[in-house]
Amino acid sequence: MKPIDLAGFDRKFADHDDPWATFSNRDEARKRRAILHAMGAGPIGRVLELAAGNGSNSVALARLALRLDATEGTKSGTDLVRRAVGHDSRVRVRQVVLPAAFPAIVYDAAVVAEVLYYLSPRDMVQVARDVATRLRPGGRLILAQHRVDYPDFVQHAHGIHERFLAASGVSWRRQTIVRTGRWRVESYVRG
């Protein structure tokens, strides 16, 4: 199997609105709770979500955020995120192909879930730098990625968080970590 590209993700979301059962799978619900725990108590000012997929995390993040910018690289995924969050005026959904400029200049928190290993190493470095630039000092970064490799990954999952943080060019202080045999969720505070 070759690595999946943006067109492949677009087809997946066009064919099925929940191809990985992120709304209904118990393990996905556990991961979402870990992400919310890593965010801390709300309300949180402006939150950036990268690669929102079908919006399963966006719905939960919107409850904590005063303003959520949910971004997704595919047209079909962006439509699914819009449908998931409904008419919540605090949520902006944008199609953003990474790496690219983010909708706002400064964020209080950023959530990067299950996208890093789909980026080329060069693109991941740029995204890391962009996130670090847009996240205010003291802002929270939540990383949620698989710990095991899948055949459609561009990069190996092992060490992906560490590579992302090192590429950002800023210092981070780890706050929380939740791990299973399949995934991990970590939160960091930007120095």
C-alpha positions as CSV (number, residue, x, y, z in Angstrom):
1,M,0.0,0.0,0.0
2,K,1.3,3.5,-0.8
3,P,0.8,6.5,1.5
4,I,-2.6,8.1,1.3
5,D,-2.7,11.6,-0.3
6,L,-5.3,14.4,0.0
7,A,-7.3,13.0,-2.9
8,G,-7.4,9.6,-1.1
9,F,-8.8,11.3,2.1
10,D,-11.3,13.3,0.0
11,R,-12.6,10.0,-1.6
12,K,-12.8,8.4,1.9
13,F,-14.9,11.2,3.2
14,A,-17.0,11.4,0.1
15,D,-17.8,7.7,0.2
16,H,-18.5,7.5,3.9
17,D,-19.1,10.3,6.5
18,D,-17.4,8.3,9.2
19,P,-14.8,6.0,7.6
20,W,-12.9,5.3,10.9
21,A,-16.0,5.3,13.1
22,T,-14.7,8.3,15.0
23,F,-18.2,9.2,16.2
24,S,-19.2,5.7,17.4
25,N,-16.0,3.7,18.3
26,R,-15.3,3.4,22.0
27,D,-11.6,3.8,21.6
28,E,-12.1,6.9,19.6
29,A,-14.4,8.3,22.3
30,R,-11.7,7.5,24.9
31,K,-9.1,9.3,22.8
32,R,-11.5,12.3,22.4
33,R,-11.9,12.4,26.2
34,A,-8.1,12.4,26.6
35,I,-7.9,15.3,24.1
36,L,-10.5,17.3,26.1
37,H,-8.7,16.5,29.4
38,A,-5.4,17.7,27.9
39,M,-7.1,20.9,26.9
40,G,-7.9,21.7,30.5
41,A,-11.0,23.4,31.9
42,G,-12.8,25.8,29.6
43,P,-13.6,28.2,28.4
44,I,-10.5,28.6,26.3
45,G,-10.2,31.7,24.1
46,R,-9.2,31.0,20.5
47,V,-8.6,27.3,19.5
48,L,-7.1,26.0,16.3
49,E,-7.9,22.5,15.2
50,L,-5.8,21.1,12.3
51,A,-7.1,18.3,10.0
52,A,-10.5,18.1,11.6
53,G,-11.5,15.1,9.4
54,N,-15.3,14.7,9.8
55,G,-15.6,17.0,12.8
56,S,-16.0,14.3,15.5
57,N,-13.4,16.2,17.7
58,S,-14.6,19.6,16.5
59,V,-18.0,19.1,18.2
60,A,-16.4,18.4,21.5
61,L,-13.8,21.2,21.2
62,A,-16.4,23.8,20.4
63,R,-17.9,23.2,23.9
64,L,-14.6,24.4,25.4
65,A,-13.6,27.2,23.0
66,L,-14.9,30.7,22.9
67,R,-13.8,30.6,19.2
68,L,-12.8,27.4,17.3
69,D,-11.1,27.5,13.9
70,A,-11.6,24.0,12.6
71,T,-9.5,23.4,9.5
72,E,-9.6,20.4,7.1
73,G,-7.7,19.8,3.9
74,T,-10.3,18.1,1.9
75,K,-13.5,19.5,0.4
76,S,-15.6,16.5,1.5
77,G,-14.2,16.6,5.0
78,T,-14.7,20.3,5.3
79,D,-18.4,19.8,4.4
80,L,-18.6,17.0,7.1
81,V,-17.1,19.3,9.7
82,R,-19.6,22.1,8.9
83,R,-22.4,19.6,9.2
84,A,-21.1,18.2,12.5
85,V,-20.8,21.6,14.2
86,G,-24.0,23.0,12.8
87,H,-24.7,26.7,13.1
88,D,-22.5,27.4,16.1
89,S,-21.5,31.0,15.5
90,R,-18.3,30.4,17.6
91,V,-17.0,27.9,15.1
92,R,-15.3,28.8,11.8
93,V,-14.7,25.9,9.4
94,R,-12.1,26.4,6.7
95,Q,-10.5,24.3,4.1
96,V,-6.8,24.6,4.7
97,V,-4.3,22.3,3.0
98,L,-1.2,21.9,5.2
99,P,1.2,23.6,5.3
100,A,-0.7,26.9,4.8
101,A,-1.6,30.1,6.6
102,F,-4.0,29.6,9.5
103,P,-7.2,31.7,9.8
104,A,-6.1,33.8,12.9
105,I,-2.9,35.4,14.0
106,V,-2.8,34.2,17.6
107,Y,-4.3,31.1,19.3
108,D,-4.6,30.1,23.0
109,A,-4.6,26.4,22.1
110,A,-4.0,24.2,19.1
111,V,-5.1,20.6,18.6
112,V,-3.1,18.5,16.1
113,A,-4.6,15.0,15.9
114,E,-3.8,12.2,13.6
115,V,-2.3,14.1,10.8
116,L,1.5,14.4,11.4
117,Y,2.5,11.0,9.9
118,Y,0.5,11.8,6.7
119,L,2.7,14.9,6.1
120,S,6.1,14.7,4.5
121,P,9.0,15.5,6.9
122,R,9.5,18.8,5.2
123,D,5.8,19.8,5.4
124,M,5.7,18.7,9.1
125,V,8.6,21.0,9.9
126,Q,6.7,23.9,8.3
127,V,3.5,23.1,10.1
128,A,5.4,22.8,13.4
129,R,7.0,26.3,12.9
130,D,3.6,27.7,11.8
131,V,1.9,26.4,14.9
132,A,4.7,27.7,17.2
133,T,4.4,31.1,15.6
134,R,0.6,31.3,16.0
135,L,0.4,29.9,19.5
136,R,0.8,32.5,22.1
137,P,3.5,32.1,24.8
138,G,1.8,30.0,27.5
139,G,-0.6,28.6,25.0
140,R,-1.4,24.9,25.0
141,L,-0.6,22.4,22.2
142,I,-2.3,19.1,22.2
143,L,-0.8,16.3,20.0
144,A,-2.8,13.1,19.5
145,Q,-1.3,10.5,17.2
146,H,-1.1,6.7,16.7
147,R,1.8,4.9,18.3
148,V,1.7,2.1,15.6
149,D,2.4,2.5,11.9
150,Y,-0.3,1.9,9.3
151,P,0.6,1.2,5.7
152,D,-0.8,4.5,4.4
153,F,1.5,6.7,6.6
154,V,4.2,8.9,5.0
155,Q,6.3,8.9,8.2
156,H,6.7,6.5,11.0
157,A,4.6,7.1,14.1
158,H,7.4,6.4,16.5
159,G,8.9,9.7,17.7
160,I,6.5,11.8,15.7
161,H,5.6,14.1,18.6
162,E,9.3,14.6,19.5
163,R,10.2,15.4,15.8
164,F,7.3,17.9,15.6
165,L,8.3,19.7,18.9
166,A,12.0,19.8,17.9
167,A,11.1,21.3,14.5
168,S,8.9,24.0,16.0
169,G,12.0,26.0,17.2
170,V,10.5,26.9,20.6
171,S,10.6,25.4,24.0
172,W,7.7,23.3,25.4
173,R,6.8,22.1,28.8
174,R,4.8,18.8,28.9
175,Q,1.6,18.9,31.0
176,T,-0.3,15.7,30.5
177,I,0.1,12.4,28.7
178,V,-2.4,9.6,28.1
179,R,-1.3,6.4,26.3
180,T,-2.7,3.2,25.1
181,G,-1.0,0.5,23.1
182,R,-2.4,2.2,19.9
183,W,-2.3,6.0,20.5
184,R,-1.0,8.8,22.8
185,V,-2.4,12.2,23.6
186,E,0.0,14.8,25.1
187,S,-0.4,18.4,26.0
188,Y,2.4,21.0,26.1
189,V,2.6,24.6,27.2
190,R,4.6,26.9,24.9
191,G,7.6,28.7,26.4
